[in-house]
């Protein structure tokens, strides 16, 4: 760091890499910048490092997350071996051949046993329609859970648990 008052032989603060002490003597300068210092504790010679800069760097290193190690990329032979090693399971529901094969669309409804065509996964068989807007489909490469549009809740589906205040609302609107 540039320091106009600094000169060779003057005391300066720097962090010693050997003993950790901060008091040093300037032993070399390049133009107005301190180049080398000598520790007063252990007499070690090293480059000058401004203690404020060193502290900021230490904080930055402490907040950085360590890099995650990636698994090496698989070769084509390894991919083939892995695919062959996967057990080919069967669909738990037989396809209903009476129903036409439908292209998969988020907005469509599906039933168990129905065949669907998916752009990425190919042709599959719907095994289960899960409440909440999902279907479980068996494809040749394995089972997938796909999203479908959730059925809209209606007052008719409330049945006996329909609250009485709903009837009051109808009366108020008609008056």
N, C-alpha and C positions, 0 to 999 in steps of 0.2 A: 504494500500500500504506500502511496506517496505520503511522505511526512516531511514537511519543510524543516522542522526543528531537529529531526533525527540526523545523527552523524556517527561515524565509526567510533566505538568506545562508549557510546551512550547506553543507558539502561532502557529496556523496552519490554513490554509484555508480549509473550508468545507462548505457545503450548509446546512443551518438550515431548517428543514422541517416545523418548526412553523412560523418563521418570514422571512426567506429567506436571512438572513444575512450570510456573509462568514467568519467572524473572530471568531475563537474558541480557546479554551484552551484544551490541551490533558489531560484527566483525567484517562485513562486506556490504557495499552498496553499489547499485547500478543507477547512475544518474541520481534522481531523488528518491528512488525506491530501495527499501531495505531488502538485501538479497540473502545474507546468511547471518545467523545468530549463534551464540554459544550459551548453553544453559549454565547458570550460576551454581546449580545443585550438583549435576553429574558431569559437567564440562563437555557434554555432547554438542557437536556441531551439526546444524541442519538448516534447511531453508526456513525463512521467516514465514509464519502463518499468523495473520491477524486473529486474535482470540474471538472477536465478534463474528467474523466470517466462519470460523471453525464451529462456533456454537450454532449458527444458523444452518450449516451443513449437517451437523449432528441431528438437529430437529427434523430436517427434511428426510434424512435416512431413516429415522425412527418412524416416521409416518408412512413411508412407502411400504407397500405390501411386497413380500417376496414373490418373484416370478414363479408361476406354476410350471411344473415340468410336464411337457406334453409327451404322450406316448409316441414312439416312432411310427411313421406311416407304414401301413401294411402293404406288402407287395401283392401283385395279382395272384400269385400262387398261394399266399397266406389267406387272401380273401376267399379263394375257391375252397381251400381246406376248411375255413371257418363256416362257410355256407353249407358244405357237405356234412359238417359235424353237428349242425343244428337239427334237432329231431323234427320231423315233419308230422305235426299233429293233425288230427282230423276235426272237421266241424262237428259241433255238438248237436246241431240242428240240420236235418236233411233239407236240401233246397226244394221249394215248392215249385215244380215245373209248370203248374197251371197258371202261375202268375208271370207276367212278362218281366224281363230284366229292365230295371229302371236306372237311368243315369243318376249318380249321386248329386243331389242338390240340397243345400241347407234348408230350403223352404218346403221340401217334400216331406210326406209322412211315409213311414215304412212299417212293415209287419214282420214278425219272426218267420224265417224261412224264405223271405223274398231275396231274389238275386239283385245285386246292384253293380253298376259299372263305375269305378272310381278312376279319375284321370291319372293319378299316380300309382295306386295299388292294384289296379286291374279289376277283374270280376270277383265278387265276394258274396257271401251268404250272411244275411242279418240273423244273428243268433239271439239277440235280446234287445228289447226296446226298454231303455232305462228311463225312469221318471226324471224329469229335469232337463229334457232336451238332448239326450244322447242315445246312440245305438252302438251295440257291440257287433262288429262284423268280422267274420273269418275270411281272410285272404290267403292265397297260397304261401305268402311269405310270413304269415302270422296274424294274430288277432289285433284289431285296432278299434279304438273307441272314437267315434265320429260325432260331431255336433249336429243337431237338427234343431229346427225352430221349436221353441217351447209352446205347448198348447196354451191358448189364452184362457184365463180363468173367467168363468161366466157365473152369473147369479144362479142359474139353473143347476150348476154342479154343487151348490151349497146344500141343497136338499133340506133335511130336517133341521140342520144346524143354522138355518138362515135366521139372522137376528130380526126381531120384531120391528125395530126402528126403520128397517127398509120399507115395510108396508106403510109406515107413517109418512115416509118421504113421497110415496106414490100419491097418497091422499092429499098432501100439501100441494103437489104440482097440479093435480086435477082441479083444485078449487079456484 
